[in-house]
Amino acid sequence: MKTTSSRRRRLPREERERHILDEAVRFFAEVGFEGQTRVLAERLGVTQPLLYRYFPDKESLIERVFEEVFRRRWQPEWSSLLQDRAIPLQTRLAEFYQRYCHAILDPEWIRILMFAGLKGEEVTARHLKAVRTNMLEPVCVELRHEFGLPPRTVLPIDDAEIDFAWILHSAVLAIPVRKWVFQLALPDDIDALVDSTVATFLRGSSETYRRLVGRRLAKPVMLPAELAS
């Protein structure tokens, strides 16, 4: 009689790698990155040396998990949506964060993010850099345009503005935290929750954001070299 392990050994390489990666995502979401690859191999029903044939070390496996859980969820068309000024800003932000919220609303995403942050994994720093580049800075750019403030080519976006954009981002990020960390029920209509979050943020943003940027406008502005020439 053929055993399960013998059948697994004959899996095509791509299918085996996919199987290992999927289980690694579940494993690290359950126990954090302190989890041992020996235990993961046992869960997979394979030897640890076989696991290392596909992923040379634990760091390379964590890197692939990061790629799978975070990078592949980002959709390039989201950037185009944020920048489409033919659409009112509130509508753009609501649709953008609705799509983002649905993409991250699962236990593996939020638990791996929390575990990686608590352990100080390098992948967390890279994720936060991507969040700043792809989400927070574009939001600041559109807020400036909406409120009649100078573009970033004239006045670079500073950390205070990024902190301001984090207010909205954190409010949306709290949705999967509520569900998968605190085990709290969410409303049936997630899109409506995001829509009201965006609307509330924008209603309180105009005066505060103008004042935030205006404090820097009262000082001499250092123009980029190409604009100063």
N, C-alpha and C positions, 0 to 999 in steps of 0.2 A: 504493500500500500504506500502511495506517495505521501510524504509528510508535507505540512505547511511550509516548513523551512526549505525543503527541496524545491517546492514550487517557487518560493520567493527568490531563490538563488538563480532561477532561470528567467527572471524578469528582464526585459530590455533595459539597458543602462539608463536611458532617459526616464523610463517609468519608475525604476528603482530610486533614482535621484529625486524624482518628484514625490515619491512615497516618503522618503526620509525627510525631505524638506517640510512636507505637510505635517508630519508627526512632530518635527522639531518646533514648528510654530506652536502647536498645541502644548507641547512639553514646556517650553520656556514661558508660555502664557500662564501655565499652572504653577510652576515652581520658581520662576525667575532665572536669571542668567547664572546663578550659583549652581543650577542643576548640572549634574555630571553626565558627560557623554556616555559613560559606561551604563548608567541607568537608562538613558535614551536608547542605547543599542538593545538593552534587554526588552524594552517596550516594543521595539521594532521586530524583535525575534531574530536579530543578527548579531554577529560578533563586533566588538569595538574596532578591530583592525579593518573589517569590511566597511564600516561606517567611514573610517579615515581614508579609504580608497576613493570615496566620493567627495569628502571634505577633509583636506589635509590636517586641519586642527580645529579646535573649538572656535577660535577667532574667525576663521573663514566660514564656519557654519553660522555664527551669529551675524556675520556680514550678509549672508544670503537670506537669513530670516529678516533682517532689516530691509533688504531690497524687496522682498516679497510683501511684507506687511505695510511698509511706508511708501517707498518710491513708486511701486506699481499702482498704487491707488490714485496717485495724482494724475489728473487728466489735463493735457495741454490746452484743451478748449476752454477750461475754466479761466485761464489768463485772458483769453480773448473776450470772454463774457465780462470780466471786471473792467476792461478797457473800452467797452462799447458805449460811447457817450450818447449814442442815439437812444439809449434806454435810460430812464431815470435812475439815479444812483441807488435809491432805496430798493427798486426792483432788482437791479443788478446784484447788490449785496445780499438781498434775501435769497435770490436764486443760487448765487454762488455758495452761500453757507448752507443752504438746503442740500445741495449736491454733496458738499463736503461732509456734512453731518451724516448723511446716509452712507457715505463711503467708510466712515470710521465707527459707525454704530454697531460694533461687535466686541465681544469680550477680549478676543485675542489682541486687537489693536490697542485698546486702552490699557490692558494689563501689561503688555510688553513695554509700552511707553513708560508706565509707572515703574516697573522693575528696572528698566534701563536707566531711568533718571535717578532712582535711588542708589543704584550701584555706580553711577558716574561713568557709564559706558561711553566710549568715544562716539558711538553711533548716535547717541542722544544729541550731542553738540552739533553733529552734521544735520540731524533732523531739524533742530531749532534754527540753524542757519538757512535751511531750505524754506522753512516757514516764514522767516523774515523776508527772504528774497522773493518768494513766489506769492506771498499773501499779505504780510503786514505792510511792506513798502508800497505795493500797488494800491492798497487801501488808502494809505496816506496820500499818495499822488492824486487819487480821485477825490479825497476829502478837500485837498487844496484847491483843485479845480472847481469843485462844487461851491466852495466858500469864497472864491475870488482871491485866492492867495497865490504868491509867486510859485512858479514851477520849481522842481528840484534842480534844474540846470542853473537857476539863479540862487536858490537857497537850499543847500543839501538837507535831506531829511535827517534829523538827529534822533538820539535815543529817547528823548522825551516824547516825540511823536510816535515812535514805535511803541512805547509804553501805553500811549493812548489807544493805538490800534489793538493792543493786547486786551483792552477792556472788552471789546466786541468778540475777539477771538476766544478769549477765556470763557465768555458766557456760552458760546456754542460748544466749546470743549467740555464744559460741565455737563452737557446732556449725556454723553456716554459714561461719564464718571458717576452720575446719579444712578444710572441703570446697572452698570457692571461692577462698580466699586462699592457703592453704598446700598445696592439692591433696592432702590426706590422705583416705584412705578412711574412711567412716563405717560403723558397724554397720548391718545391714539393718533392725533394729527401732529406729527413732528414738524411738518412744513409750517403749520400755523404757529407753532411755538418759536421756530426760527424767525419767521416773519415779524412777530411781535417783538422779539429780541432786537432785531435790526431797527425796527421803527422806533423803539424806545431809545436806543443808542443814538440815532440820528437826531431825534428831537432835542436831546441834551448836548449835542456836539458843537453846534455852530458857534455859539459865543465862546465856549471853552477852548475850542481848537483855534479860533481866530486870535484869542488872547495868548495861547501857547506859542503860536508862530510869531505873533506881533511883538512879543518881547525880544525876539531875535532881530526883527526888522528895525527895531530902535537902535541897533548896533550896526557898525559898518559891516557890509556883506562882502565876504571874500569870494569873488567870482572865479569859476574855473578858468584855466589859462586861455582856452580857446575863445572865451567870451570877453576876457579882459584885454585881449590883444586888439 
